[in-house]
Amino acid sequence: AQSVTQPDIHITVSEGASLELRCNYSYGATPYLFWYVQSPGQGLQLLLKYFSGDTLVQGIKGFEAEFKRSQSSFNLRKPSVHWSDAAEYFCAVASGGSYIPTFGRGTSLIVHP
Amino acid sequence: ETGVTQTPRHLVMGMTNKKSLKCEQHLGHNAMYWYKQSAKKPLELMFVYSLEERVENNSVPSRFSPECPNSSHLFLHLHTLQPEDSALYLCASSLTDRGNEKLFFGSGTQLSVL
């Protein structure tokens, strides 16, 4: 069965600093990988996704993520964080065996001024 | 605005009440989902409907009963809930139920069971 691990429950960064949120997945073949963001009181919004091809994918709001097959990871990055990026971030994986995405527990991003 | 609307936004109910959550999308999507979001736990998939047929039922207790009368509407009927059912219930839709489809989420219904 596919699974997703987001090892960090909370991440605190200063505004303007770089950001990396970790995501590890468990699945034998190449999965479909996603990052979603949830602002307070809102549903989830897709930031970016990876299916195949270039392992570095660009998303909305200046985010990018890199698929590393050898590490089973799909970490989310942003070179300079803005206060409006404070939110909950969810990594998700879908596979050929189960097309429905499985979500991680989320990482809460706190941005200090 | 994602195009997926959930009502009500907040709901407080007693354990003996019966209530329903509503989800509506006019995006032309054929798949709709119910997820449960509890604090610091992964999103739990509850139900999936594709072309109005239930294709996934993730061992959800029978006190939760979904209904999909057409491809634009999805309901979650609630009865005799428990306090541990208090959570944010999210509805989502996608063009199809294939795994590579982007999910569009509603803002959720925050449910409190007293």
Interface residues (C-beta under 8 A of the other chain):
Chain A: V4 I9 Y32 F34 Y36 G41 Q42 G43 L44 Q45 L46 K49 F51 F90 A94 S95 G96 S98 Y99 I100 P101 T102 F103 G104 R105 G106
Chain B: T2 V4 Q6 Y33 Y35 K40 K41 P42 L43 L45 V48 E56 L90 A92 D97 R98 G99 N100 K102 L103 F105 G106 S107 G108
